[in-house]
Amino acid sequence: MNFRIVLLIQIILVLLIGYWWYTLVVVSLRADTDEVRVHFLNVGQGDAVLIETSNTGQILIDAGRGIKVLDELDNILPMHDREIEIVVMTHPDADHVGGFIPVFRQYDTNTIIRSFVESKTSVWKKVKEEIQKELKDGAKEHVITRAYSFSLNGAKFDILWPLNEEVKETNAASVILLMTYGDNKVLLTGDANMAVEDKMVSIFGGLIEDVDILKAGHHGSKTSTSALFLNHTKPNAIVYSASEHNRYGHPHDIVRERVLVYSEHHPEQQLQEYETKDGAISFCLSRTIFKECDA
């Protein structure tokens, strides 16, 4: 064999071994901390949020529309990690669940949590086929029609919505998830509209007050993230998950105006706005504070 080819192969092997050891060290160091990381992924016009708890436990909430989520996961997860412990599907719209088709083909999962609402689209049909394969491999499925809670490595997750099967419209039946870690709260609302937000305020009251991070509902659509909801949840950071120059105009100017008015009335909070179109946004949460993760 040509000497240069042999040398190239050796260099590639050394690089692969080095990367493997590096990721093992990084994962080991992270497992020794009590830090939780929340990544709002850049999947274009769609939603995808990866939560990494200590001891490398991971939860993926939605996965965007296509394969872009795989690139985002590759940028965060070590090469040897091919398991995502829990996946949550807020509702069956393609821009939230389409990415689970490639995700399930590359990653194993233990638990699938999804809204009861179904869809007749070809995308949802393919997602359901992949879900069935995961179930045959031993995964468990929880179909949400009422409040449901679970914990993972010190982080608590409360699913607050949907509470019944009367709501049939997919957005209105979105899974709403509140993560609590120490003093930190992260509220993810899928594509829930203002009517659902009003019910959240009425039903759960103080549980969803003083939220540190809020994902704006429905990518920043004017039908979500009401002034009432902002004033009740009192977020310190708000994230818009939408692609650049999208045809829907997300985040909508009306939502921006609501956030601006809220900020003017609560200058002490210094509310920060983030957009995934600029790249994935990562927050590091200790038990007392949260901040953007260091690059």
ABEGO torsion letter per residue (X at the ends): XBAAAAAAAAAAAAAAAAAAAAAAAAAAAAAABABBBBBBBBAEBEBBBBBBBBGGBBBBBEAEABAAAAAAAAAABBAABABBABBBBABABAAAAAAAAAAAAABBBABBBBBABBBABAAAAAAAAAAAAAAAAGBBBBBBABBBBBBBGGBBBBBAOBABAABABAAAABBBBBBBBEABBBBBAEABBAAAAAAAAAAAEAAABGBABBBBBGGGBAABGBAAAAAAAGBABBBBBBBBGBAAGOBBAAAAAAAAAAAAABAAAGBBBBBAAAEBBBBBBBAABBBBBBX
